[in-house]
Amino acid sequence: MRVRVLKSALHTTVILCLAATLTHIVLVFLHVAPSNPVSRRYKPQVDAWVYPLFEQNWRLFAPNPDSVNRQILARTAHTGPHDSMQVSPWFDLTAVDDAAVEHQVFPSHTAQNLLRRAWTSYVETHGEDDTARSERAVMMQEYLSNIAADRVVGHHNGRKIDFIQLRVVTLPVTAPGADAGDRPPTPVENRLLPWWKVSRHGA
């Protein structure tokens, strides 16, 4: 009897895994396939499944490498005694990722792309005024905020966070053969984002 129950549970688990795998493949296929009646009809369901964890951004035959260097910094704020606001110094998130990639034969995808892609998706959904006009825009804002908060807490154990603010400095790519002693390039953009409430690291 017990063996029969275990076999039944195993069969059920296998069927559920196969169904989940098939569903994932179909939804990702609809996401990357050219626009068609099926993908247009089920676009909300496809987007809800794909973003932000399964986003596909294939540019194998039309690569679009970054033409600028972006430095993403974060600072946090915590409400202290008598409602006083304690603001931390700026913390360079990009430098941490660069250090994790440098001299690594097989660098982590997280260190290479997570923060960079989160920022790109944020810009695509918010434009230049930092206003969320869709559910996906709100989701990308929370996604970027959570990544930044996780990175800060990971390098400053015990730091309490109530709010977080990002600053993104965009620099032109240094020309090949440029002397390291040359004057640093002038930022193309120095963008300061609003303060965001952080609930996951508030205690």
C-alpha positions in Angstrom: 0.0 0.0 0.0 2.8 2.4 1.0 4.7 1.6 -2.2 1.6 2.3 -4.3 1.1 5.7 -2.6 4.8 6.6 -3.2 4.5 5.6 -6.9 1.3 7.7 -7.2 3.0 10.7 -5.6 6.0 10.3 -7.8 3.9 10.1 -11.0 1.9 13.2 -9.9 5.2 15.1 -9.2 6.6 14.1 -12.6 3.4 15.2 -14.4 3.4 18.5 -12.6 7.0 19.2 -13.5 6.4 18.3 -17.1 3.4 20.6 -17.2 5.3 23.5 -15.6 8.2 23.0 -18.0 5.9 22.9 -21.0 4.1 26.0 -19.8 7.4 27.8 -19.4 8.6 26.9 -22.9 5.3 27.9 -24.5 5.2 31.3 -22.7 8.9 32.1 -23.4 8.4 31.1 -27.0 5.4 33.5 -27.3 7.6 36.2 -25.8 10.5 35.9 -28.2 8.4 34.9 -31.3 7.4 37.6 -33.8 4.1 39.3 -33.0 1.1 37.1 -33.8 -2.6 36.8 -32.9 -1.8 34.3 -30.0 1.0 36.4 -28.5 -1.1 39.6 -28.7 -4.1 37.9 -27.1 -2.2 36.5 -24.2 0.4 39.3 -23.8 -0.6 40.2 -20.2 -0.2 36.5 -19.1 3.1 36.1 -21.0 4.5 39.4 -19.6 3.4 38.4 -16.0 5.3 35.1 -16.4 8.4 36.4 -18.2 9.2 39.6 -16.3 11.6 40.2 -14.6 13.2 36.8 -14.1 12.9 35.2 -17.5 13.3 38.2 -19.8 14.9 37.3 -23.1 17.1 39.8 -24.8 18.8 38.0 -27.6 21.0 40.1 -29.9 23.2 37.4 -31.4 23.0 38.8 -35.0 22.5 42.4 -34.0 24.6 43.1 -30.9 24.1 46.3 -29.1 27.0 46.8 -26.8 27.1 49.6 -24.3 28.6 52.8 -25.7 28.9 54.4 -22.3 30.1 53.4 -18.8 27.6 53.7 -16.1 28.4 54.0 -12.4 25.4 53.2 -10.2 25.7 54.4 -6.6 23.3 54.1 -3.7 22.8 55.8 -0.3 20.3 54.8 2.4 18.4 56.6 5.0 17.1 55.5 8.4 14.8 57.2 10.8 16.6 57.7 14.1 15.5 59.1 17.4 13.1 62.0 17.4 12.4 61.4 13.8 15.8 62.5 12.7 16.9 61.2 9.3 20.3 59.5 9.2 21.7 59.4 5.7 24.6 57.1 4.7 27.5 58.0 2.4 27.2 57.0 -1.3 28.1 53.3 -1.9 29.4 52.3 -5.4 27.4 49.3 -6.5 29.1 49.2 -9.9 32.5 49.0 -8.4 31.5 45.9 -6.3 30.2 44.2 -9.5 33.4 45.1 -11.4 35.6 43.7 -8.6 33.6 40.5 -8.7 34.1 40.1 -12.4 37.8 41.1 -12.6 40.3 38.2 -13.0 37.4 35.7 -12.9 37.6 33.0 -15.6 33.9 32.3 -15.2 32.4 35.4 -13.8 28.9 35.3 -12.3 26.0 36.4 -14.5 24.6 38.2 -11.5 27.7 40.4 -11.2 27.9 41.0 -14.9 24.3 41.8 -15.8 21.8 41.9 -12.9 22.2 45.5 -11.9 22.9 46.7 -15.5 19.8 45.1 -16.9 17.7 46.2 -14.0 18.7 49.8 -14.8 18.1 49.5 -18.5 14.7 48.1 -17.9 13.9 50.9 -15.4 14.9 53.5 -18.0 12.8 51.8 -20.7 9.7 51.8 -18.5 10.1 55.2 -16.8 11.8 57.5 -19.3 13.5 60.6 -17.9 11.0 61.8 -15.4 11.0 58.7 -13.1 7.3 58.4 -13.3 5.8 54.9 -13.4 2.9 54.7 -15.8 2.3 51.0 -15.9 2.3 48.0 -13.6 5.5 46.8 -15.2 7.1 50.1 -14.5 6.2 49.8 -10.8 7.6 46.3 -10.8 10.9 47.4 -12.4 11.2 50.2 -9.9 10.7 47.7 -7.0 13.1 45.2 -8.7 15.9 47.8 -9.0 15.3 49.1 -5.4 15.4 45.6 -4.0 18.7 44.8 -5.9 20.3 47.9 -4.6 19.1 47.3 -1.0 20.3 43.7 -1.1 23.7 44.8 -2.3 24.1 47.5 0.4 22.9 45.2 3.2 25.2 42.4 1.9 28.3 44.7 2.3 27.1 46.5 5.5 25.7 43.9 7.8 23.4 45.3 10.4 22.7 48.6 8.5 19.0 49.6 8.9 17.3 50.9 5.8 14.1 52.7 5.6 14.7 54.5 2.3 17.2 54.2 -0.6 18.3 56.6 -3.3 20.2 55.9 -6.5 22.5 58.1 -8.5 23.6 57.1 -12.0 26.7 58.7 -13.5 27.1 58.1 -17.2 30.6 58.4 -18.6 31.8 58.1 -22.2 33.9 55.1 -23.0 37.6 56.0 -23.0 39.2 56.0 -26.4 41.6 53.1 -27.1 45.2 54.0 -26.3 44.2 56.9 -24.1 46.7 57.8 -21.4 45.6 56.8 -17.9 47.0 60.1 -16.7 44.7 62.1 -18.9 41.9 64.2 -17.3 38.9 62.0 -16.4 36.1 62.2 -18.9 33.2 64.6 -18.3 30.0 62.8 -17.3 27.4 62.7 -20.0 24.7 62.4 -17.4 24.5 62.6 -13.6 21.0 61.4 -12.7 19.6 61.5 -9.2 16.6 59.3 -8.6 13.9 60.0 -5.9 14.1 58.4 -2.5 12.2 55.1 -2.4 10.7 53.4 0.6 12.3 50.1 1.4 10.2 47.6 3.4 12.3 44.5 3.2 15.2 45.9 5.1 13.4 48.2 7.4 14.4 46.4 10.6 
